Amino acid sequence: MPRPGPRRIAVAVRLTADLIDELDWQANAEGLLMASGEPNRSDLIRLMIAYARENMPTGWRPEDWRPSR
C-alpha cells in the first residue's frame, strides 16, 4: 500500500558504503527512524537537499565541477 500524502519524485544517487554508514549514523543521531527502527537516510537526504536549495547561492557548483556526459 502506498504511503499517504503527496507523491514523491524518485531521485537516484550512488553512495559508497562508507557514506551510507555516515548517513545512517547521522539519521540515528537526529532521530530520523523508520517504523522498523532502522535509520531513514531517505528523509535525511530530503532534508539536506531542502536546506541546500534554500541556502546555496544561485548557480553554485563545486570547484572543478563538470556536467556528466
PDB file of N, CA, C, O and CB in Angstrom:
ATOM      1  N   MET A   1       0.847  -1.176   0.000  1.00  0.00           N
ATOM      2  CA  MET A   1       0.000   0.000   0.000  1.00  0.00           C
ATOM      3  C   MET A   1       0.897   1.245   0.000  1.00  0.00           C
ATOM      4  O   MET A   1       1.829   1.336   0.799  1.00  0.00           O
ATOM      5  CB  MET A   1      -0.966  -0.005   1.229  1.00  0.00           C
ATOM      6  N   PRO A   2       0.621   2.196  -0.886  1.00  0.00           N
ATOM      7  CA  PRO A   2       1.442   3.419  -0.926  1.00  0.00           C
ATOM      8  C   PRO A   2       1.269   4.240   0.341  1.00  0.00           C
ATOM      9  O   PRO A   2       0.236   4.175   1.008  1.00  0.00           O
ATOM     10  CB  PRO A   2       1.079   4.271  -2.150  1.00  0.00           C
ATOM     11  N   ARG A   3       2.293   5.011   0.659  1.00  0.00           N
ATOM     12  CA  ARG A   3       2.204   5.873   1.831  1.00  0.00           C
ATOM     13  C   ARG A   3       1.236   7.012   1.546  1.00  0.00           C
ATOM     14  O   ARG A   3       1.072   7.395   0.387  1.00  0.00           O
ATOM     15  CB  ARG A   3       3.598   6.422   2.224  1.00  0.00           C
ATOM     16  N   PRO A   4       0.589   7.564   2.573  1.00  0.00           N
ATOM     17  CA  PRO A   4      -0.324   8.690   2.364  1.00  0.00           C
ATOM     18  C   PRO A   4       0.452   9.970   2.051  1.00  0.00           C
ATOM     19  O   PRO A   4       1.643  10.075   2.342  1.00  0.00           O
ATOM     20  CB  PRO A   4      -1.211   8.899   3.605  1.00  0.00           C
ATOM     21  N   GLY A   5      -0.228  10.920   1.466  1.00  0.00           N
ATOM     22  CA  GLY A   5       0.393  12.212   1.191  1.00  0.00           C
ATOM     23  C   GLY A   5       0.762  12.366  -0.269  1.00  0.00           C
ATOM     24  O   GLY A   5       0.477  11.498  -1.094  1.00  0.00           O
ATOM     25  N   PRO A   6       1.398  13.481  -0.573  1.00  0.00           N
ATOM     26  CA  PRO A   6       1.738  13.749  -1.974  1.00  0.00           C
ATOM     27  C   PRO A   6       2.782  12.770  -2.502  1.00  0.00           C
ATOM     28  O   PRO A   6       3.601  12.236  -1.754  1.00  0.00           O
ATOM     29  CB  PRO A   6       2.249  15.178  -2.129  1.00  0.00           C
ATOM     30  N   ARG A   7       2.726  12.557  -3.794  1.00  0.00           N
ATOM     31  CA  ARG A   7       3.687  11.653  -4.436  1.00  0.00           C
ATOM     32  C   ARG A   7       5.067  12.293  -4.436  1.00  0.00           C
ATOM     33  O   ARG A   7       5.200  13.487  -4.703  1.00  0.00           O
ATOM     34  CB  ARG A   7       3.246  11.310  -5.885  1.00  0.00           C
ATOM     35  N   ARG A   8       6.083  11.511  -4.142  1.00  0.00           N
ATOM     36  CA  ARG A   8       7.461  11.999  -4.146  1.00  0.00           C
ATOM     37  C   ARG A   8       8.134  11.587  -5.442  1.00  0.00           C
ATOM     38  O   ARG A   8       7.953  10.465  -5.915  1.00  0.00           O
ATOM     39  CB  ARG A   8       8.251  11.460  -2.924  1.00  0.00           C
ATOM     40  N   ILE A   9       8.900  12.488  -6.009  1.00  0.00           N
ATOM     41  CA  ILE A   9       9.648  12.186  -7.220  1.00  0.00           C
ATOM     42  C   ILE A   9      10.879  11.374  -6.830  1.00  0.00           C
ATOM     43  O   ILE A   9      11.589  11.726  -5.888  1.00  0.00           O
ATOM     44  CB  ILE A   9      10.050  13.492  -7.982  1.00  0.00           C
ATOM     45  N   ALA A  10      11.127  10.288  -7.557  1.00  0.00           N
ATOM     46  CA  ALA A  10      12.281   9.434  -7.268  1.00  0.00           C
ATOM     47  C   ALA A  10      13.558  10.060  -7.821  1.00  0.00           C
ATOM     48  O   ALA A  10      13.590  10.542  -8.953  1.00  0.00           O
ATOM     49  CB  ALA A  10      12.076   8.024  -7.861  1.00  0.00           C
ATOM     50  N   VAL A  11      14.600  10.043  -7.011  1.00  0.00           N
ATOM     51  CA  VAL A  11      15.915  10.527  -7.414  1.00  0.00           C
ATOM     52  C   VAL A  11      16.918   9.439  -7.041  1.00  0.00           C
ATOM     53  O   VAL A  11      16.919   8.957  -5.908  1.00  0.00           O
ATOM     54  CB  VAL A  11      16.270  11.911  -6.728  1.00  0.00           C
ATOM     55  N   ALA A  12      17.766   9.055  -7.981  1.00  0.00           N
ATOM     56  CA  ALA A  12      18.764   8.017  -7.719  1.00  0.00           C
ATOM     57  C   ALA A  12      20.128   8.649  -7.479  1.00  0.00           C
ATOM     58  O   ALA A  12      20.573   9.503  -8.245  1.00  0.00           O
ATOM     59  CB  ALA A  12      18.835   7.017  -8.894  1.00  0.00           C
ATOM     60  N   VAL A  13      20.782   8.221  -6.408  1.00  0.00           N
ATOM     61  CA  VAL A  13      22.116   8.710  -6.060  1.00  0.00           C
ATOM     62  C   VAL A  13      22.963   7.490  -5.692  1.00  0.00           C
ATOM     63  O   VAL A  13      22.531   6.648  -4.905  1.00  0.00           O
ATOM     64  CB  VAL A  13      22.063   9.761  -4.872  1.00  0.00           C
ATOM     65  N   ARG A  14      24.149   7.398  -6.251  1.00  0.00           N
ATOM     66  CA  ARG A  14      25.055   6.297  -5.894  1.00  0.00           C
ATOM     67  C   ARG A  14      25.887   6.715  -4.694  1.00  0.00           C
ATOM     68  O   ARG A  14      26.505   7.779  -4.690  1.00  0.00           O
ATOM     69  CB  ARG A  14      25.976   5.907  -7.094  1.00  0.00           C
ATOM     70  N   LEU A  15      25.895   5.863  -3.675  1.00  0.00           N
ATOM     71  CA  LEU A  15      26.615   6.157  -2.438  1.00  0.00           C
ATOM     72  C   LEU A  15      27.613   5.046  -2.145  1.00  0.00           C
ATOM     73  O   LEU A  15      27.343   3.872  -2.402  1.00  0.00           O
ATOM     74  CB  LEU A  15      25.633   6.328  -1.257  1.00  0.00           C
ATOM     75  N   THR A  16      28.762   5.422  -1.607  1.00  0.00           N
ATOM     76  CA  THR A  16      29.726   4.416  -1.167  1.00  0.00           C
ATOM     77  C   THR A  16      29.244   3.814   0.149  1.00  0.00           C
ATOM     78  O   THR A  16      28.407   4.398   0.838  1.00  0.00           O
ATOM     79  CB  THR A  16      31.152   5.034  -1.009  1.00  0.00           C
ATOM     80  N   ALA A  17      29.771   2.659   0.490  1.00  0.00           N
ATOM     81  CA  ALA A  17      29.403   2.011   1.752  1.00  0.00           C
ATOM     82  C   ALA A  17      29.758   2.907   2.935  1.00  0.00           C
ATOM     83  O   ALA A  17      29.008   2.971   3.910  1.00  0.00           O
ATOM     84  CB  ALA A  17      30.108   0.643   1.887  1.00  0.00           C
ATOM     85  N   ASP A  18      30.897   3.602   2.858  1.00  0.00           N
ATOM     86  CA  ASP A  18      31.299   4.500   3.946  1.00  0.00           C
ATOM     87  C   ASP A  18      30.312   5.650   4.106  1.00  0.00           C
ATOM     88  O   ASP A  18      29.967   6.020   5.228  1.00  0.00           O
ATOM     89  CB  ASP A  18      32.708   5.051   3.693  1.00  0.00           C
ATOM     90  N   LEU A  19      29.856   6.216   2.996  1.00  0.00           N
ATOM     91  CA  LEU A  19      28.904   7.322   3.079  1.00  0.00           C
ATOM     92  C   LEU A  19      27.561   6.841   3.613  1.00  0.00           C
ATOM     93  O   LEU A  19      26.908   7.554   4.376  1.00  0.00           O
ATOM     94  CB  LEU A  19      28.722   7.979   1.704  1.00  0.00           C
ATOM     95  N   ILE A  20      27.143   5.643   3.223  1.00  0.00           N
ATOM     96  CA  ILE A  20      25.901   5.081   3.755  1.00  0.00           C
ATOM     97  C   ILE A  20      26.005   4.944   5.268  1.00  0.00           C
ATOM     98  O   ILE A  20      25.062   5.277   5.986  1.00  0.00           O
ATOM     99  CB  ILE A  20      25.593   3.709   3.105  1.00  0.00           C
ATOM    100  N   ASP A  21      27.143   4.456   5.761  1.00  0.00           N
ATOM    101  CA  ASP A  21      27.342   4.337   7.209  1.00  0.00           C
ATOM    102  C   ASP A  21      27.255   5.703   7.888  1.00  0.00           C
ATOM    103  O   ASP A  21      26.640   5.832   8.946  1.00  0.00           O
ATOM    104  CB  ASP A  21      28.703   3.682   7.512  1.00  0.00           C
ATOM    105  N   GLU A  22      27.872   6.724   7.281  1.00  0.00           N
ATOM    106  CA  GLU A  22      27.826   8.074   7.856  1.00  0.00           C
ATOM    107  C   GLU A  22      26.404   8.626   7.870  1.00  0.00           C
ATOM    108  O   GLU A  22      25.981   9.229   8.856  1.00  0.00           O
ATOM    109  CB  GLU A  22      28.744   9.019   7.072  1.00  0.00           C
ATOM    110  N   LEU A  23      25.663   8.423   6.781  1.00  0.00           N
ATOM    111  CA  LEU A  23      24.283   8.910   6.722  1.00  0.00           C
ATOM    112  C   LEU A  23      23.405   8.176   7.730  1.00  0.00           C
ATOM    113  O   LEU A  23      22.559   8.790   8.380  1.00  0.00           O
ATOM    114  CB  LEU A  23      23.712   8.743   5.302  1.00  0.00           C
ATOM    115  N   ASP A  24      23.601   6.864   7.864  1.00  0.00           N
ATOM    116  CA  ASP A  24      22.835   6.101   8.854  1.00  0.00           C
ATOM    117  C   ASP A  24      23.135   6.597  10.265  1.00  0.00           C
ATOM    118  O   ASP A  24      22.228   6.724  11.087  1.00  0.00           O
ATOM    119  CB  ASP A  24      23.150   4.597   8.741  1.00  0.00           C
ATOM    120  N   TRP A  25      24.412   6.876  10.546  1.00  0.00           N
ATOM    121  CA  TRP A  25      24.785   7.384  11.865  1.00  0.00           C
ATOM    122  C   TRP A  25      24.095   8.726  12.118  1.00  0.00           C
ATOM    123  O   TRP A  25      23.538   8.950  13.193  1.00  0.00           O
ATOM    124  CB  TRP A  25      26.328   7.533  11.981  1.00  0.00           C
ATOM    125  N   GLN A  26      24.133   9.614  11.123  1.00  0.00           N
ATOM    126  CA  GLN A  26      23.522  10.933  11.291  1.00  0.00           C
ATOM    127  C   GLN A  26      22.005  10.819  11.441  1.00  0.00           C
ATOM    128  O   GLN A  26      21.416  11.512  12.271  1.00  0.00           O
ATOM    129  CB  GLN A  26      23.869  11.838  10.098  1.00  0.00           C
ATOM    130  N   ALA A  27      21.367   9.957  10.652  1.00  0.00           N
ATOM    131  CA  ALA A  27      19.918   9.769  10.770  1.00  0.00           C
ATOM    132  C   ALA A  27      19.563   9.275  12.169  1.00  0.00           C
ATOM    133  O   ALA A  27      18.592   9.744  12.762  1.00  0.00           O
ATOM    134  CB  ALA A  27      19.406   8.773   9.702  1.00  0.00           C
ATOM    135  N   ASN A  28      20.341   8.333  12.701  1.00  0.00           N
ATOM    136  CA  ASN A  28      20.120   7.859  14.075  1.00  0.00           C
ATOM    137  C   ASN A  28      20.281   8.995  15.067  1.00  0.00           C
ATOM    138  O   ASN A  28      19.451   9.170  15.959  1.00  0.00           O
ATOM    139  CB  ASN A  28      21.090   6.718  14.420  1.00  0.00           C
ATOM    140  N   ALA A  29      21.357   9.773  14.913  1.00  0.00           N
ATOM    141  CA  ALA A  29      21.637  10.869  15.845  1.00  0.00           C
ATOM    142  C   ALA A  29      20.528  11.914  15.835  1.00  0.00           C
ATOM    143  O   ALA A  29      20.256  12.543  16.857  1.00  0.00           O
ATOM    144  CB  ALA A  29      22.970  11.527  15.501  1.00  0.00           C
ATOM    145  N   GLU A  30      19.887  12.100  14.682  1.00  0.00           N
ATOM    146  CA  GLU A  30      18.828  13.105  14.562  1.00  0.00           C
ATOM    147  C   GLU A  30      17.439  12.520  14.793  1.00  0.00           C
ATOM    148  O   GLU A  30      16.440  13.231  14.680  1.00  0.00           O
ATOM    149  CB  GLU A  30      18.882  13.752  13.194  1.00  0.00           C
ATOM    150  N   GLY A  31      17.368  11.223  15.118  1.00  0.00           N
ATOM    151  CA  GLY A  31      16.082  10.599  15.407  1.00  0.00           C
ATOM    152  C   GLY A  31      15.228  10.351  14.174  1.00  0.00           C
ATOM    153  O   GLY A  31      14.008  10.225  14.281  1.00  0.00           O
ATOM    154  N   LEU A  32      15.856  10.279  13.003  1.00  0.00           N
ATOM    155  CA  LEU A  32      15.121  10.003  11.767  1.00  0.00           C
ATOM    156  C   LEU A  32      15.098   8.493  11.559  1.00  0.00           C
ATOM    157  O   LEU A  32      15.991   7.926  10.929  1.00  0.00           O
ATOM    158  CB  LEU A  32      15.770  10.735  10.534  1.00  0.00           C
ATOM    159  N   LEU A  33      14.068   7.856  12.095  1.00  0.00           N
ATOM    160  CA  LEU A  33      13.973   6.398  12.059  1.00  0.00           C
ATOM    161  C   LEU A  33      12.686   5.962  11.380  1.00  0.00           C
ATOM    162  O   LEU A  33      11.662   6.640  11.471  1.00  0.00           O
ATOM    163  CB  LEU A  33      14.047   5.816  13.475  1.00  0.00           C
ATOM    164  N   MET A  34      12.748   4.822  10.697  1.00  0.00           N
ATOM    165  CA  MET A  34      11.554   4.226  10.103  1.00  0.00           C
ATOM    166  C   MET A  34      10.788   3.500  11.206  1.00  0.00           C
ATOM    167  O   MET A  34      11.286   3.348  12.322  1.00  0.00           O
ATOM    168  CB  MET A  34      11.924   3.247   8.930  1.00  0.00           C
ATOM    169  N   ALA A  35       9.589   3.058  10.891  1.00  0.00           N
ATOM    170  CA  ALA A  35       8.778   2.333  11.873  1.00  0.00           C
ATOM    171  C   ALA A  35       9.511   1.098  12.382  1.00  0.00           C
ATOM    172  O   ALA A  35       9.304   0.675  13.520  1.00  0.00           O
ATOM    173  CB  ALA A  35       7.430   1.929  11.262  1.00  0.00           C
ATOM    174  N   SER A  36      10.368   0.519  11.544  1.00  0.00           N
ATOM    175  CA  SER A  36      11.126  -0.678  11.932  1.00  0.00           C
ATOM    176  C   SER A  36      12.275  -0.359  12.883  1.00  0.00           C
ATOM    177  O   SER A  36      12.891  -1.267  13.442  1.00  0.00           O
ATOM    178  CB  SER A  36      11.672  -1.370  10.695  1.00  0.00           C
ATOM    179  N   GLY A  37      12.569   0.943  13.071  1.00  0.00           N
ATOM    180  CA  GLY A  37      13.681   1.345  13.922  1.00  0.00           C
ATOM    181  C   GLY A  37      14.978   1.561  13.159  1.00  0.00           C
ATOM    182  O   GLY A  37      15.971   2.011  13.730  1.00  0.00           O
ATOM    183  N   GLU A  38      14.972   1.242  11.863  1.00  0.00           N
ATOM    184  CA  GLU A  38      16.156   1.453  11.022  1.00  0.00           C
ATOM    185  C   GLU A  38      16.305   2.942  10.711  1.00  0.00           C
ATOM    186  O   GLU A  38      15.310   3.666  10.669  1.00  0.00           O
ATOM    187  CB  GLU A  38      16.057   0.627   9.703  1.00  0.00           C
ATOM    188  N   PRO A  39      17.540   3.408  10.494  1.00  0.00           N
ATOM    189  CA  PRO A  39      17.735   4.812  10.146  1.00  0.00           C
ATOM    190  C   PRO A  39      17.088   5.127   8.797  1.00  0.00           C
ATOM    191  O   PRO A  39      17.164   4.332   7.860  1.00  0.00           O
ATOM    192  CB  PRO A  39      19.236   5.154  10.113  1.00  0.00           C
ATOM    193  N   ASN A  40      16.456   6.289   8.710  1.00  0.00           N
ATOM    194  CA  ASN A  40      15.777   6.692   7.481  1.00  0.00           C
ATOM    195  C   ASN A  40      16.659   7.681   6.728  1.00  0.00           C
ATOM    196  O   ASN A  40      16.492   8.895   6.844  1.00  0.00           O
ATOM    197  CB  ASN A  40      14.384   7.315   7.788  1.00  0.00           C
ATOM    198  N   ARG A  41      17.602   7.141   5.954  1.00  0.00           N
ATOM    199  CA  ARG A  41      18.528   8.029   5.230  1.00  0.00           C
ATOM    200  C   ARG A  41      17.818   8.788   4.125  1.00  0.00           C
ATOM    201  O   ARG A  41      18.280   9.863   3.741  1.00  0.00           O
ATOM    202  CB  ARG A  41      19.689   7.229   4.640  1.00  0.00           C
ATOM    203  N   SER A  42      16.708   8.272   3.592  1.00  0.00           N
ATOM    204  CA  SER A  42      15.964   8.997   2.556  1.00  0.00           C
ATOM    205  C   SER A  42      15.440  10.323   3.096  1.00  0.00           C
ATOM    206  O   SER A  42      15.567  11.357   2.440  1.00  0.00           O
ATOM    207  CB  SER A  42      14.796   8.141   2.028  1.00  0.00           C
ATOM    208  N   ASP A  43      14.851  10.295   4.291  1.00  0.00           N
ATOM    209  CA  ASP A  43      14.364  11.545   4.885  1.00  0.00           C
ATOM    210  C   ASP A  43      15.516  12.489   5.184  1.00  0.00           C
ATOM    211  O   ASP A  43      15.383  13.701   5.010  1.00  0.00           O
ATOM    212  CB  ASP A  43      13.573  11.261   6.168  1.00  0.00           C
ATOM    213  N   LEU A  44      16.652  11.947   5.634  1.00  0.00           N
ATOM    214  CA  LEU A  44      17.820  12.784   5.905  1.00  0.00           C
ATOM    215  C   LEU A  44      18.291  13.472   4.625  1.00  0.00           C
ATOM    216  O   LEU A  44      18.584  14.668   4.637  1.00  0.00           O
ATOM    217  CB  LEU A  44      18.961  11.942   6.513  1.00  0.00           C
ATOM    218  N   ILE A  45      18.365  12.731   3.531  1.00  0.00           N
ATOM    219  CA  ILE A  45      18.809  13.318   2.264  1.00  0.00           C
ATOM    220  C   ILE A  45      17.801  14.349   1.775  1.00  0.00           C
ATOM    221  O   ILE A  45      18.200  15.380   1.232  1.00  0.00           O
ATOM    222  CB  ILE A  45      19.012  12.222   1.196  1.00  0.00           C
ATOM    223  N   ARG A  46      16.500  14.100   1.953  1.00  0.00           N
ATOM    224  CA  ARG A  46      15.488  15.101   1.581  1.00  0.00           C
ATOM    225  C   ARG A  46      15.702  16.394   2.364  1.00  0.00           C
ATOM    226  O   ARG A  46      15.604  17.484   1.801  1.00  0.00           O
ATOM    227  CB  ARG A  46      14.061  14.555   1.834  1.00  0.00           C
ATOM    228  N   LEU A  47      15.991  16.278   3.653  1.00  0.00           N
ATOM    229  CA  LEU A  47      16.255  17.469   4.471  1.00  0.00           C
ATOM    230  C   LEU A  47      17.507  18.198   3.994  1.00  0.00           C
ATOM    231  O   LEU A  47      17.528  19.427   3.937  1.00  0.00           O
ATOM    232  CB  LEU A  47      16.407  17.080   5.950  1.00  0.00           C
ATOM    233  N   MET A  48      18.550  17.442   3.652  1.00  0.00           N
ATOM    234  CA  MET A  48      19.793  18.056   3.168  1.00  0.00           C
ATOM    235  C   MET A  48      19.559  18.809   1.854  1.00  0.00           C
ATOM    236  O   MET A  48      20.067  19.915   1.669  1.00  0.00           O
ATOM    237  CB  MET A  48      20.883  16.981   2.974  1.00  0.00           C
ATOM    238  N   ILE A  49      18.793  18.206   0.951  1.00  0.00           N
ATOM    239  CA  ILE A  49      18.515  18.856  -0.331  1.00  0.00           C
ATOM    240  C   ILE A  49      17.675  20.107  -0.119  1.00  0.00           C
ATOM    241  O   ILE A  49      17.940  21.138  -0.737  1.00  0.00           O
ATOM    242  CB  ILE A  49      17.797  17.887  -1.289  1.00  0.00           C
ATOM    243  N   ALA A  50      16.668  20.033   0.744  1.00  0.00           N
ATOM    244  CA  ALA A  50      15.838  21.212   1.014  1.00  0.00           C
ATOM    245  C   ALA A  50      16.682  22.340   1.601  1.00  0.00           C
ATOM    246  O   ALA A  50      16.509  23.502   1.235  1.00  0.00           O
ATOM    247  CB  ALA A  50      14.685  20.854   1.976  1.00  0.00           C
ATOM    248  N   TYR A  51      17.590  22.000   2.507  1.00  0.00           N
ATOM    249  CA  TYR A  51      18.470  23.011   3.097  1.00  0.00           C
ATOM    250  C   TYR A  51      19.355  23.638   2.024  1.00  0.00           C
ATOM    251  O   TYR A  51      19.513  24.858   1.979  1.00  0.00           O
ATOM    252  CB  TYR A  51      19.340  22.392   4.211  1.00  0.00           C
ATOM    253  N   ALA A  52      19.929  22.805   1.163  1.00  0.00           N
ATOM    254  CA  ALA A  52      20.803  23.315   0.097  1.00  0.00           C
ATOM    255  C   ALA A  52      20.031  24.221  -0.853  1.00  0.00           C
ATOM    256  O   ALA A  52      20.546  25.258  -1.269  1.00  0.00           O
ATOM    257  CB  ALA A  52      21.435  22.151  -0.686  1.00  0.00           C
ATOM    258  N   ARG A  53      18.814  23.848  -1.199  1.00  0.00           N
ATOM    259  CA  ARG A  53      18.015  24.679  -2.115  1.00  0.00           C
ATOM    260  C   ARG A  53      17.729  26.045  -1.514  1.00  0.00           C
ATOM    261  O   ARG A  53      17.688  27.043  -2.233  1.00  0.00           O
ATOM    262  CB  ARG A  53      16.696  23.980  -2.464  1.00  0.00           C
ATOM    263  N   GLU A  54      17.532  26.099  -0.215  1.00  0.00           N
ATOM    264  CA  GLU A  54      17.217  27.371   0.443  1.00  0.00           C
ATOM    265  C   GLU A  54      18.453  28.220   0.710  1.00  0.00           C
ATOM    266  O   GLU A  54      18.355  29.446   0.748  1.00  0.00           O
ATOM    267  CB  GLU A  54      16.498  27.113   1.744  1.00  0.00           C
ATOM    268  N   ASN A  55      19.604  27.599   0.895  1.00  0.00           N
ATOM    269  CA  ASN A  55      20.769  28.332   1.389  1.00  0.00           C
ATOM    270  C   ASN A  55      21.947  28.460   0.432  1.00  0.00           C
ATOM    271  O   ASN A  55      22.826  29.292   0.658  1.00  0.00           O
ATOM    272  CB  ASN A  55      21.239  27.689   2.603  1.00  0.00           C
ATOM    273  N   MET A  56      21.988  27.667  -0.623  1.00  0.00           N
ATOM    274  CA  MET A  56      23.116  27.753  -1.554  1.00  0.00           C
ATOM    275  C   MET A  56      22.874  28.888  -2.539  1.00  0.00           C
ATOM    276  O   MET A  56      21.743  29.090  -2.980  1.00  0.00           O
ATOM    277  CB  MET A  56      23.322  26.409  -2.309  1.00  0.00           C
ATOM    278  N   PRO A  57      23.923  29.633  -2.890  1.00  0.00           N
ATOM    279  CA  PRO A  57      23.755  30.709  -3.871  1.00  0.00           C
ATOM    280  C   PRO A  57      23.328  30.150  -5.233  1.00  0.00           C
ATOM    281  O   PRO A  57      23.723  29.046  -5.608  1.00  0.00           O
ATOM    282  CB  PRO A  57      25.065  31.511  -4.014  1.00  0.00           C
ATOM    283  N   THR A  58      22.527  30.910  -5.960  1.00  0.00           N
ATOM    284  CA  THR A  58      22.097  30.506  -7.289  1.00  0.00           C
ATOM    285  C   THR A  58      23.311  30.277  -8.182  1.00  0.00           C
ATOM    286  O   THR A  58      24.230  31.095  -8.212  1.00  0.00           O
ATOM    287  CB  THR A  58      21.164  31.565  -7.904  1.00  0.00           C
ATOM    288  N   GLY A  59      23.311  29.182  -8.895  1.00  0.00           N
ATOM    289  CA  GLY A  59      24.399  28.880  -9.819  1.00  0.00           C
ATOM    290  C   GLY A  59      25.636  28.287  -9.170  1.00  0.00           C
ATOM    291  O   GLY A  59      26.634  28.056  -9.852  1.00  0.00           O
ATOM    292  N   TRP A  60      25.595  28.033  -7.865  1.00  0.00           N
ATOM    293  CA  TRP A  60      26.763  27.483  -7.177  1.00  0.00           C
ATOM    294  C   TRP A  60      27.083  26.093  -7.709  1.00  0.00           C
ATOM    295  O   TRP A  60      26.183  25.290  -7.955  1.00  0.00           O
ATOM    296  CB  TRP A  60      26.526  27.432  -5.653  1.00  0.00           C
ATOM    297  N   ARG A  61      28.360  25.818  -7.882  1.00  0.00           N
ATOM    298  CA  ARG A  61      28.850  24.487  -8.253  1.00  0.00           C
ATOM    299  C   ARG A  61      30.141  24.233  -7.494  1.00  0.00           C
ATOM    300  O   ARG A  61      30.870  25.179  -7.195  1.00  0.00           O
ATOM    301  CB  ARG A  61      29.074  24.364  -9.803  1.00  0.00           C
ATOM    302  N   PRO A  62      30.444  22.973  -7.172  1.00  0.00           N
ATOM    303  CA  PRO A  62      31.720  22.676  -6.529  1.00  0.00           C
ATOM    304  C   PRO A  62      32.876  23.045  -7.452  1.00  0.00           C
ATOM    305  O   PRO A  62      32.725  23.068  -8.674  1.00  0.00           O
ATOM    306  CB  PRO A  62      31.799  21.188  -6.138  1.00  0.00           C
ATOM    307  N   GLU A  63      34.018  23.330  -6.863  1.00  0.00           N
ATOM    308  CA  GLU A  63      35.206  23.627  -7.652  1.00  0.00           C
ATOM    309  C   GLU A  63      35.521  22.427  -8.551  1.00  0.00           C
ATOM    310  O   GLU A  63      35.389  21.280  -8.124  1.00  0.00           O
ATOM    311  CB  GLU A  63      36.418  23.968  -6.730  1.00  0.00           C
ATOM    312  N   ASP A  64      35.929  22.686  -9.769  1.00  0.00           N
ATOM    313  CA  ASP A  64      36.257  21.652 -10.765  1.00  0.00           C
ATOM    314  C   ASP A  64      35.052  20.818 -11.195  1.00  0.00           C
ATOM    315  O   ASP A  64      35.223  19.722 -11.730  1.00  0.00           O
ATOM    316  CB  ASP A  64      37.319  20.734 -10.211  1.00  0.00           C
ATOM    317  N   TRP A  65      33.835  21.320 -10.971  1.00  0.00           N
ATOM    318  CA  TRP A  65      32.632  20.587 -11.367  1.00  0.00           C
ATOM    319  C   TRP A  65      32.465  20.638 -12.872  1.00  0.00           C
ATOM    320  O   TRP A  65      32.657  21.681 -13.496  1.00  0.00           O
ATOM    321  CB  TRP A  65      31.385  21.161 -10.671  1.00  0.00           C
ATOM    322  N   ARG A  66      32.104  19.500 -13.450  1.00  0.00           N
ATOM    323  CA  ARG A  66      31.771  19.431 -14.872  1.00  0.00           C
ATOM    324  C   ARG A  66      30.513  18.591 -15.017  1.00  0.00           C
ATOM    325  O   ARG A  66      30.359  17.587 -14.322  1.00  0.00           O
ATOM    326  CB  ARG A  66      32.952  18.831 -15.715  1.00  0.00           C
ATOM    327  N   PRO A  67      29.611  18.985 -15.908  1.00  0.00           N
ATOM    328  CA  PRO A  67      28.407  18.162 -16.095  1.00  0.00           C
ATOM    329  C   PRO A  67      28.785  16.777 -16.609  1.00  0.00           C
ATOM    330  O   PRO A  67      29.735  16.632 -17.379  1.00  0.00           O
ATOM    331  CB  PRO A  67      27.424  18.844 -17.076  1.00  0.00           C
ATOM    332  N   SER A  68      28.040  15.764 -16.183  1.00  0.00           N
ATOM    333  CA  SER A  68      28.309  14.407 -16.673  1.00  0.00           C
ATOM    334  C   SER A  68      27.803  14.283 -18.105  1.00  0.00           C
ATOM    335  O   SER A  68      26.873  14.975 -18.519  1.00  0.00           O
ATOM    336  CB  SER A  68      27.638  13.334 -15.758  1.00  0.00           C
ATOM    337  N   ARG A  69      28.422  13.411 -18.825  1.00  0.00           N
ATOM    338  CA  ARG A  69      28.046  13.233 -20.246  1.00  0.00           C
ATOM    339  C   ARG A  69      27.130  12.073 -20.438  1.00  0.00           C
ATOM    340  O   ARG A  69      26.723  11.788 -21.565  1.00  0.00           O
ATOM    341  CB  ARG A  69      29.270  13.043 -21.108  1.00  0.00           C
TER     342      ARG A  69
END
